[in-house]
């Protein structure tokens, strides 16, 4: 269990490094990402390359992620904005756009009332999608019906991480009768993660010995 905890800690540290390094470029490419923790998990830029390396077979997967899209923490987060808009409406101080926003927020409030902090239907779909794609890409790992182990559940908001942000480690071993190193595909939000580690000629695919040395250096 100590080894599992250490690996989870390393994954968390690596996530912070990847997020911080990519944040500026990603916001410039898509300003909506500046919403940080309120940015819904993007699925339009997921790597299509999730193939198992030739001569290898997947045998283990680790997924570390934060919760998906959820309602705001409590009702006050909605009510204080609604109160301001209501007062402005009563004073005839809202522009047409402001009136539209007020009505939209009233509609949202009907859905969100009393659900502070709960996972939203979108959040549930995000996690189901991530799990489905992992199982679709690497069915051999999920052939066993055993429930995956939960290593840890800790709360920490990383201000540049979207809802459902995650990092995945997919381990490959040489197929039966083959020889070679253990390989690991590292994905950050389901995209190949470029690390300062010698790769195998494919971005995001590393020899486990090299990756382990790098991860250990982060401690």
C-alpha positions in Angstrom: 0.0 0.0 0.0 2.9 2.4 0.7 4.1 1.9 -2.9 0.6 2.6 -4.2 0.4 5.8 -2.1 3.8 6.9 -3.4 2.7 6.4 -7.0 -0.5 8.4 -6.4 1.6 11.2 -4.9 3.9 11.1 -7.9 0.9 11.3 -10.3 -0.5 14.3 -8.4 2.9 16.1 -8.7 3.2 15.3 -12.3 -0.4 16.5 -13.0 0.5 19.9 -11.4 3.7 20.2 -13.6 1.8 19.3 -16.8 -1.0 21.7 -16.0 1.2 24.6 -15.1 3.4 24.1 -18.2 0.6 23.9 -20.7 -1.8 26.4 -19.2 -0.7 29.6 -21.0 -0.6 28.0 -24.4 -3.9 26.3 -23.9 -5.7 29.5 -22.8 -4.3 31.4 -25.8 -5.6 28.6 -28.1 -9.0 28.5 -26.3 -9.8 31.5 -24.0 -12.6 29.5 -22.4 -10.0 27.5 -20.6 -9.3 30.5 -18.4 -12.4 29.4 -16.4 -10.0 27.0 -14.7 -11.9 24.6 -12.5 -15.2 25.7 -14.0 -14.1 24.7 -17.5 -16.0 21.5 -18.6 -13.8 18.6 -19.6 -12.9 18.9 -23.3 -13.4 15.9 -25.6 -12.7 17.5 -28.9 -8.9 17.2 -28.7 -8.5 13.7 -27.3 -5.6 11.7 -28.9 -6.8 9.2 -31.4 -3.5 7.3 -31.0 -4.1 4.9 -28.2 -2.9 1.8 -30.0 -1.0 -0.9 -28.2 2.6 -0.9 -29.3 3.4 -3.7 -31.8 4.7 -6.8 -30.0 3.2 -5.7 -26.7 0.1 -6.3 -24.6 -1.5 -3.9 -22.0 -1.7 -5.4 -18.5 -2.3 -2.5 -16.1 -3.9 0.9 -16.0 -3.8 3.7 -13.4 -6.2 6.6 -13.6 -5.9 9.6 -11.3 -8.6 12.2 -11.8 -10.7 14.9 -10.2 -14.5 15.0 -10.1 -16.4 15.9 -13.2 -18.6 19.0 -13.7 -20.8 19.7 -10.7 -23.1 22.3 -9.3 -21.6 25.2 -7.5 -20.7 24.5 -3.9 -23.8 26.0 -2.3 -27.0 27.9 -3.0 -25.5 31.2 -1.9 -23.3 31.2 -5.0 -26.4 31.4 -7.1 -28.6 33.5 -4.9 -26.2 36.4 -4.4 -25.9 36.9 -8.2 -29.7 36.5 -8.6 -30.3 39.1 -5.9 -28.1 41.7 -7.7 -29.9 41.0 -11.0 -33.3 41.1 -9.4 -32.6 44.5 -7.8 -31.3 45.9 -11.1 -34.4 44.6 -12.8 -36.7 46.3 -10.4 -34.8 49.5 -10.9 -35.0 49.1 -14.7 -31.2 49.2 -14.8 -30.6 46.0 -16.9 -29.7 46.1 -20.5 -31.4 43.6 -22.8 -28.4 41.3 -22.4 -28.7 41.6 -18.7 -32.4 40.7 -18.8 -31.5 37.7 -20.8 -28.9 36.6 -18.3 -31.4 37.1 -15.4 -33.9 34.8 -17.1 -31.2 32.2 -18.0 -30.0 32.2 -14.4 -33.6 31.7 -13.2 -33.8 28.6 -15.4 -30.5 27.3 -14.1 -31.7 27.9 -10.5 -34.7 25.6 -11.0 -32.2 22.8 -11.8 -29.5 23.6 -9.3 -31.4 24.5 -6.1 -30.4 22.4 -3.2 -27.7 20.4 -5.1 -24.7 22.4 -4.1 -21.5 20.4 -4.8 -23.2 17.4 -6.3 -22.0 15.9 -9.5 -24.1 17.1 -12.4 -25.5 14.9 -15.2 -22.7 16.3 -17.4 -20.1 15.3 -14.8 -21.5 11.8 -14.7 -21.3 11.6 -18.5 -17.7 12.8 -18.5 -16.5 10.0 -16.2 -18.5 7.4 -18.0 -16.9 8.6 -21.2 -13.4 8.4 -19.8 -14.0 4.9 -18.5 -15.6 3.8 -21.7 -12.7 5.0 -23.8 -10.1 3.3 -21.6 -12.0 0.0 -21.8 -12.5 0.4 -25.5 -8.8 1.0 -26.2 -7.5 -1.6 -23.8 -10.1 -4.3 -23.4 -7.6 -6.9 -22.1 -7.1 -4.9 -18.9 -10.8 -4.7 -18.2 -11.7 -8.3 -19.1 -11.8 -9.2 -15.4 -15.1 -8.0 -13.8 -13.3 -7.2 -10.5 -14.0 -3.6 -9.3 -10.9 -1.4 -9.8 -9.1 -0.5 -6.6 -9.5 3.0 -5.3 -6.1 4.1 -4.0 -7.0 7.4 -2.5 -9.7 10.1 -2.4 -8.4 13.5 -1.5 -9.7 17.0 -2.2 -7.5 19.5 -4.0 -8.6 22.0 -6.6 -5.9 22.7 -9.1 -6.7 26.1 -10.6 -5.8 25.2 -14.2 -7.4 21.8 -14.3 -10.8 21.4 -15.9 -13.6 19.3 -14.4 -12.7 15.6 -14.7 -9.1 16.4 -15.4 -7.0 13.2 -15.2 -3.7 11.5 -15.8 -3.5 7.9 -17.0 -0.6 5.4 -17.0 -1.1 2.5 -19.3 1.5 -0.3 -18.8 2.5 -2.7 -21.6 4.6 -5.8 -21.4 6.1 -7.9 -24.3 3.5 -10.3 -25.7 4.0 -14.0 -25.1 7.2 -15.2 -26.7 8.5 -11.6 -27.2 11.3 -9.8 -25.4 11.5 -6.1 -24.5 11.2 -3.4 -21.8 8.0 -2.6 -19.9 6.5 0.4 -21.6 4.2 3.1 -20.2 1.9 5.4 -22.1 1.3 8.6 -20.1 -1.9 10.6 -21.0 -2.9 14.0 -19.5 -6.6 14.6 -20.1 -6.4 11.7 -22.7 -3.6 13.4 -24.7 0.0 12.2 -25.0 2.0 13.8 -22.2 5.4 15.2 -23.3 7.8 14.7 -20.4 11.6 15.4 -20.1 12.2 11.7 -20.5 13.7 9.9 -23.4 10.7 8.4 -25.3 10.4 5.5 -27.6 10.0 7.6 -30.7 6.4 8.2 -29.9 5.3 11.1 -27.8 3.9 9.9 -24.5 5.2 6.4 -24.6 8.2 5.7 -22.3 10.3 2.9 -21.0 9.2 2.2 -17.4 12.7 2.2 -16.0 13.3 5.7 -17.5 9.9 7.0 -16.4 10.3 5.6 -12.9 13.7 7.3 -12.5 12.1 10.6 -13.5 9.1 10.3 -11.3 11.2 9.4 -8.3 13.3 12.5 -8.9 10.2 14.6 -8.3 9.9 13.5 -4.7 
